Amino acid sequence: MTQVLRILAFAVLALGLMAASPARAQFQEGTHYERIDGPATADDDVIEVVEVFSYMCPHCRNFQPYVTPWEKDLPEGVTFRRVPVSFNRSWEPFARAYVTADVLDISDQSHDALFTAIHDERRPFRTIEDLAEFHSQFGVETAQFESTAESFPVEAAMRKSVADLGKWGVRSTPTLVIDGKWRVSPRRGGTFEEMLEVADYLIERERADAAPAEAADS
């Protein structure tokens, strides 16, 4: 009975893909998204979505009102995380600040606020000390933020981010990486809404591909 239910679940997912909107039916690899060479995420039971961003990127700032509510409505079995990128040395303190805030468990409070401070309020952050002072409003002392920014967990996360970004071939922001297999970035003439629709399409595709394997294991 369990096998029958899983096969039926796969059929429903497959029909959902076939019944996708005309716009989704036109999504093409190489135009709307790109394949990433190499292995996908290690956990076969979870589909991981990664937002690659930089606080210094104005497009990332404009993307936030779209991606923030979208990620809150992701289906069960889909996880979401952010990875900051440093395309040049001046961006590095901002990437480190995000990782530090994440380690301190305040990134949910500080993330949008820092985008607002940089791009809307034009506040002149340049160093990790400046950013520590900003994050003190979220209940973390500046000394604690600064010491955490130089700690082993933050250094390890920064190194892993560099390795992941190289593996994913990310060259612009914002970019969404779907399950380590697909890269979705804004395209000329496209919109942020389209970018998220493409991500939805790829998530549905991954769920449909996983269903037969689950049925076979029963």
Secondary structure, 3 states (H helix, E strand, C coil): CHHHHHHHHHHHHHHHHHCCCHHHHCCCECCCEEECCCCCCCCCCCEEEEEEECCCCHHHHHHHHHHHHHHHCCCCCEEEEEEECCCCHHHHHHHHHHHHHHHCCCHHHHHHHHHHHHHHCCCCCCCHHHHHHHHHHHCCCHHHHHHHHCCHHHHHHHHHHHHHHHHHCCCCCCEEEECCCEEECCCCCCCHHHHHHHHHHHHHHHHHHHHHHHHHHC
